[in-house]
Amino acid sequence: MNNPFVSIPESRILSESDDFLIIKDIFPVSPGHMLIISKREASDFFSLTDSERSQLNKSILITKSLIELEYKPD
């Protein structure tokens, strides 16, 4: 796989764990559109390890908090 996300500048990273990065999308579909990016190349969700899936759930909650803090959606 060719991963275009391997060289993201530190200044773009909003949150980071051992397994994932959270960044704002450069071309957002809507205000607050963020990306959760795996540090390990995986073909899909089902290719993640149990540990990675657990960390992904935590990253989703962190992303939700970041969106709520900045955009205060209804």
Protein Blocks (a to p, Z undefined) as FASTA:
>chain_A
ZZfklmgcfklpmbdcfkbccdddfbdfbghiacdddfbdcfbfklpcfklmmmmmmmmm
mmmmmmmmmnopZZ
